[in-house]
Amino acid sequence: MKLFLIITINILADMNIRCYNLNEVIELTVQAKLSLLMGQKQIRSIADLSRRSGIARTTLTTLWYGRAKGISFKTLNSLCKALDCQPGDLLVYVPDGDA
């Protein structure tokens, strides 16, 4: 059985993940907490985080505003190093209906 995974992120930085299986669509919601973590770590700007992480400002801006289609492990790793956090600190799963 083949499953297709499609990830989209809306303006509120909610990542909607849909697994398509012939006749069934399963929708999961993952929220990015980049701005919250930056505030906790007292990182004041995207430019500052870009310098610390080596991630392009355009990539960080796309993540910040929730326009990214997904996130690579390389980017996630760089963010975790720069913010001294775990991936679970950056992303949180919110079950359907609880968002």
C-alpha positions as CSV (number, residue, x, y, z in Angstrom):
1,M,0.0,0.0,0.0
2,K,1.4,3.4,-1.0
3,L,0.7,6.5,1.1
4,F,1.3,10.0,-0.1
5,L,2.3,12.7,2.4
6,I,1.6,16.4,1.7
7,I,2.6,19.1,4.2
8,T,1.3,22.7,4.0
9,I,1.6,25.6,6.4
10,N,-0.9,28.4,6.8
11,I,-0.5,32.0,7.8
12,L,-0.7,31.2,11.6
13,A,2.2,28.8,11.2
14,D,0.0,25.7,11.5
15,M,1.3,22.9,9.5
16,N,-1.4,20.7,8.0
17,I,-0.2,17.2,7.2
18,R,-2.5,15.0,5.0
19,C,-1.8,11.3,4.4
20,Y,-3.7,10.1,1.3
21,N,-4.6,6.5,1.1
22,L,-6.8,5.8,-1.9
23,N,-10.2,6.6,-0.3
24,E,-9.2,8.2,3.0
25,V,-7.7,11.5,4.0
26,I,-6.2,11.8,7.5
27,E,-5.5,15.4,8.6
28,L,-3.0,16.2,11.4
29,T,-2.0,19.6,12.6
30,V,1.5,20.6,13.7
31,Q,2.2,24.1,14.9
32,A,5.6,25.8,14.7
33,K,6.6,27.8,17.8
34,L,9.6,29.7,16.2
35,S,8.6,33.2,17.5
36,L,7.9,31.9,21.0
37,L,11.3,30.2,21.2
38,M,13.1,33.2,19.8
39,G,11.5,35.3,22.5
40,Q,12.4,32.9,25.2
41,K,16.0,32.9,24.0
42,Q,16.0,36.7,23.6
43,I,16.7,36.6,19.9
44,R,15.3,39.8,18.6
45,S,15.2,39.4,14.9
46,I,15.3,37.0,11.9
47,A,18.6,38.5,10.9
48,D,20.1,37.6,14.3
49,L,18.8,34.1,14.1
50,S,20.2,33.8,10.6
51,R,23.6,34.8,11.8
52,R,23.5,32.3,14.7
53,S,22.1,29.4,12.6
54,G,23.6,29.9,9.2
55,I,20.1,29.6,7.7
56,A,19.1,32.1,5.0
57,R,16.9,35.0,6.1
58,T,14.4,34.1,3.4
59,T,14.1,30.6,4.8
60,L,13.5,31.8,8.3
61,T,11.0,34.4,7.2
62,T,9.1,31.8,5.3
63,L,9.0,29.7,8.5
64,W,8.1,32.7,10.7
65,Y,5.1,33.6,8.5
66,G,4.0,30.1,8.0
67,R,4.4,29.9,4.3
68,A,6.9,27.0,4.2
69,K,5.7,23.7,2.6
70,G,7.9,21.8,5.1
71,I,11.2,21.8,6.9
72,S,14.3,19.8,6.1
73,F,16.2,17.9,8.8
74,K,19.3,20.1,8.0
75,T,17.3,23.3,8.8
76,L,15.7,21.7,11.8
77,N,19.1,20.7,13.1
78,S,20.5,24.2,12.6
79,L,17.6,25.8,14.4
80,C,18.0,23.4,17.3
81,K,21.7,24.2,17.6
82,A,21.1,28.0,17.4
83,L,18.2,27.9,19.8
84,D,19.7,25.2,22.1
85,C,16.5,23.2,21.9
86,Q,14.9,19.9,20.8
87,P,12.7,19.5,17.7
88,G,9.7,19.0,20.0
89,D,10.4,22.5,21.4
90,L,10.0,24.0,17.9
91,L,7.0,21.9,16.7
92,V,3.9,20.8,18.6
93,Y,1.2,18.4,17.4
94,V,-2.4,19.6,18.0
95,P,-5.1,17.0,17.4
96,D,-8.0,17.9,15.0
97,G,-10.6,20.0,16.7
98,D,-8.1,21.3,19.4
99,A,-6.4,23.9,17.1
